[in-house]
Amino acid sequence: NSPWLASTVLLSSIAGAVQSAAELLNVQQLEVSVRALMVLGMLLPRNTAAGQQLADNGAALRQLMELMKQGQDMDCKVIARDTLGVLMKDEGLRSKVEAAIREPAGKTPLAENADRQ
């Protein structure tokens, strides 16, 4: 019942939520991606550890860029843009985001799906 234990459990839960949501961004279904983006959108503004965890995930950052560029789902496009915006406001995370976006990593699932259509 200590506050330390409660905060440790909460931080662990947030870290798990960020990782799970980031993994769902790789799903080719935009309906799933928009829900994952909503989770990230609720966690990032209030939790610097969540922002750090997402900024350390280059694949998720590149997927956010793909979601921002796509034109099939405007909700995904706007929430992805806002999510990247939250990360870019933090000077400590900005360089990580910029590096991940510049890094070539082949085609993401979303880009491959768009090519097929």
matplotlib code that plots the C-alpha trace (Angstrom):
import matplotlib.pyplot as plt

x = [0.0, 3.0, 2.9, 6.3, 4.8, 1.7, 3.8, 6.1, 3.1, 1.6, 4.8, 5.2, 1.6, 2.2, 5.3, 3.5, 0.6, 3.0, 4.8, 1.6, 0.1, 3.3, 3.2, -0.4, 0.7, 2.3, -1.1, -2.3, -5.8, -6.3, -9.2, -6.8, -4.1, -6.5, -7.3, -3.6, -3.0, -5.7, -4.0, -0.7, -2.4, -3.8, -0.5, 2.1, 1.1, 1.2, 4.0, 7.6, 8.6, 5.9, 7.3, 10.8, 9.8, 8.0, 11.0, 13.3, 11.2, 12.4, 10.0, 7.0, 8.1, 8.5, 5.0, 3.7, 5.1, 3.4, 0.1, 0.6, 1.2, -1.6, -4.9, -7.3, -8.2, -8.1, -8.4, -5.2, -3.5, -4.4, -3.7, -0.4, 0.6, -0.4, 1.4, 4.7, 4.1, 4.0, 7.3, 8.9, 8.0, 10.4, 14.0, 15.4, 13.2, 13.3, 16.7, 15.7, 12.5, 14.4, 17.0, 14.5, 12.5, 15.6, 16.8, 16.0, 14.1, 12.5, 8.8, 6.4, 3.3, 1.1, 3.2, 3.2, -0.6, -1.0, 1.2, -1.2, -4.2]
y = [0.0, 2.3, 5.2, 4.1, 0.7, 2.2, 4.6, 1.7, -0.4, 2.6, 3.3, -0.3, -0.4, 2.8, 1.4, -1.8, 0.3, 2.4, -0.7, -2.5, 0.6, 1.2, -2.5, -2.0, 0.9, -1.8, -3.3, -2.7, -2.0, 1.7, 1.1, -0.6, 2.0, 4.8, 3.2, 2.7, 6.3, 7.3, 5.4, 7.1, 10.5, 10.0, 8.8, 11.1, 14.6, 13.6, 11.1, 11.9, 8.2, 7.3, 9.8, 8.5, 5.0, 5.9, 8.1, 5.1, 3.0, 4.0, 1.6, 3.1, 6.6, 5.7, 4.1, 7.4, 9.2, 6.7, 7.2, 10.9, 10.7, 8.3, 9.7, 6.9, 7.8, 11.4, 10.5, 8.5, 11.3, 14.0, 11.9, 10.7, 14.3, 15.4, 12.5, 13.4, 17.0, 16.1, 14.3, 17.2, 19.7, 18.0, 19.1, 15.9, 13.7, 15.8, 14.6, 11.0, 11.5, 13.3, 10.6, 7.8, 9.5, 9.9, 6.4, 4.1, 1.0, -0.4, -0.3, -0.3, -2.4, 0.6, 1.7, -1.8, -1.9, 1.4, 0.2, -2.8, -0.6]
z = [0.0, -0.2, -2.7, -4.1, -5.0, -6.5, -8.7, -9.7, -10.8, -12.6, -14.5, -15.5, -16.8, -18.8, -20.3, -21.3, -22.8, -24.9, -26.2, -27.0, -28.7, -30.7, -31.9, -33.1, -35.4, -37.6, -38.3, -41.8, -40.6, -40.0, -37.7, -35.2, -35.8, -34.9, -31.6, -30.8, -31.6, -29.2, -26.4, -27.2, -27.4, -23.9, -22.4, -23.9, -22.8, -19.1, -19.0, -20.0, -19.6, -22.2, -24.6, -24.0, -24.7, -27.9, -29.0, -28.6, -30.9, -34.4, -36.2, -34.4, -35.3, -38.9, -38.8, -37.3, -40.3, -42.7, -40.9, -41.2, -44.9, -45.8, -47.1, -46.4, -42.8, -41.7, -38.0, -38.2, -40.2, -37.6, -34.5, -35.9, -36.6, -33.1, -31.5, -33.4, -32.4, -28.7, -29.1, -31.1, -28.4, -26.0, -26.9, -25.5, -27.7, -30.8, -32.0, -31.5, -33.5, -36.3, -36.5, -36.6, -39.4, -41.5, -41.0, -44.0, -42.9, -46.0, -46.5, -43.5, -43.6, -44.3, -47.3, -48.7, -48.3, -50.1, -53.0, -53.5, -53.9]

ax = plt.figure().add_subplot(projection="3d")
ax.plot(x, y, z, "-o")
ax.set_aspect("equal")
plt.show()
